[in-house]
Amino acid sequence: MKIYLVGGAVRDKLMGLPVKERDWVVVGARPEDMQALGFRPVGKEFPVFLHPETNEEYALARTERKTAAGYHGFSMHAAPDVTLEDDLKRRDLTINALAEDQAGNVIDPYGGREDLERRILRHVSPAFAEDPVRILRIARFAARFKHLGFHVADETYALMRGMVTAGEVDALVAERVWQEMVKALVERTPAEFFEVLRTCGALAKLFPEINRLFGIPQPEKYHPEIDTGVHTLLALNQAARLSPRPQVRFAALTHDLGKGLTPMAQWPSHRGHEQRGVELVDTLCDWFKAPNDYRALARHVARYHLHCHRAQALRPVTLLRVLEALDSFRRRERFEQFLTACEADWRGRAGLEDRPYPQADLFRRARTAAAEVDAHSLVDAGLKGAAIANALRERRIAAIRARIKGQTP
């Protein structure tokens, strides 16, 4: 029996990055050998065991064989005669097909160290094409490591395009695509996830609402980058700068979906894209079975991001109407997330990434002023029913008007 540290832990050690979790491969052992040593079996589809003290995962060396279309169509073989090289060959990228023995020696049968030095994301073998999830994984690694200069190898892109053409991507279920996308959203440059999918042709299959934005023009006066798809990814990366929360990043990604349905005769104007965008957010979230917090924030940003941008020009009554629509008095945290996503949209424009966004503070001041109005005093004054609601609204409008003019109501 020989035990090796494998995969991301070895890769990150070589890159000087912190190792967050460690995975191990055991060569020359049977399941009963592991259990005799106190390891607890947890794998359902293949033999994986938890260390009796550290709870880290130890997997028996194994090989896989494609038996059907999609990412479930595999048979697995684990036995004492499976070598370390056999096990590493089934992995996705060369930089993940690395191992370290107990003496600290790195085993690198497929050129992973050289690809680390050259900053290349390259498939290990043609077996990469057997699992469409690997397209999502390589796009996610691109999002994680782009800031370090990594790029996808040309031959790997060619393989991925062939997989899309062959229909392998069509076998991906919505829930798995969503899981991988959310993981990509929390990476350093999440827009790269969608760039890679677009380059290989998978974006049109998996995220058609986002893919159709590319090539659609916007007024150059407001959008120097012109292309709506380019702007969308710029806004997504700005959201990554401003917030670690994937919900905010998702809202920035989907804020302009409605522009994909603007009739060509109206380009580059996109009047009414906000409401169309809400409908598309719902369609996308229905398909992916997205959690409610993602959907709710994305709907608000799609519908009201232009109101936020025009905050200085809005009348107090309109400011209050938007604050009420956002449920800002009860959901303060989501209101702040809304403002952050709107700021990401504002900054997601070529050459304008660092311009200030005072509109957010104006909306905050308006909310604070309205929230400070005392509803109990209206009851004490003898008002009832609808009269209370009407008076509260009028006082809130007056408070907003006074506050945004710099006066204390």
HELIX and SHEET records of a PDB file:
HELIX    1   1 GLY A    8  MET A   15  1                                   8    
HELIX    2   2 PRO A   31  ALA A   36  1                                   6    
HELIX    3   3 LEU A   84  LYS A   89  1                                   6    
HELIX    4   4 THR A   94  ASN A   96  5                                   3    
HELIX    5   5 GLY A  112  ARG A  118  1                                   7    
HELIX    6   6 PRO A  126  GLU A  130  5                                   5    
HELIX    7   7 VAL A  133  PHE A  145  1                                  13    
HELIX    8   8 LYS A  146  LEU A  148  5                                   3    
HELIX    9   9 ASP A  154  THR A  165  1                                  12    
HELIX   10  10 GLU A  168  ALA A  171  5                                   4    
HELIX   11  11 ALA A  174  LEU A  185  1                                  12    
HELIX   12  12 ALA A  191  CYS A  200  1                                  10    
HELIX   13  13 LEU A  203  LEU A  206  1                                   4    
HELIX   14  14 PRO A  208  ASN A  211  1                                   4    
HELIX   15  15 THR A  228  LEU A  242  1                                  15    
HELIX   16  16 PRO A  246  THR A  254  1                                   9    
HELIX   17  17 LEU A  257  LEU A  261  5                                   5    
HELIX   18  18 MET A  264  GLN A  266  5                                   3    
HELIX   19  19 HIS A  273  PHE A  288  1                                  16    
HELIX   20  20 ASN A  292  HIS A  309  1                                  18    
HELIX   21  21 ALA A  311  ALA A  313  5                                   3    
HELIX   22  22 PRO A  316  ALA A  325  1                                  10    
HELIX   23  23 ARG A  332  ARG A  347  1                                  16    
HELIX   24  24 PRO A  358  ALA A  371  1                                  14    
HELIX   25  25 HIS A  376  ASP A  380  1                                   5    
HELIX   26  26 ALA A  386  ILE A  404  1                                  19    
SHEET    1   A 7 ARG A  40  PRO A  41  0                                        
SHEET    2   A 7 VAL A  48  LEU A  50 -1                                        
SHEET    3   A 7 GLU A  57  LEU A  60 -1                                        
SHEET    4   A 7 ASP A  23  VAL A  27  1                                        
SHEET    5   A 7 LYS A   2  VAL A   6 -1                                        
SHEET    6   A 7 ALA A  99  GLU A 100 -1                                        
SHEET    7   A 7 VAL A 106  ILE A 107 -1                                        
SHEET    1   B 2 ARG A  62  LYS A  66  0                                        
SHEET    2   B 2 PHE A  74  ALA A  78 -1                                        
SHEET    1   C 2 ILE A 120  LEU A 121  0                                        
SHEET    2   C 2 HIS A 151  VAL A 152  1                                        
END                                                                             
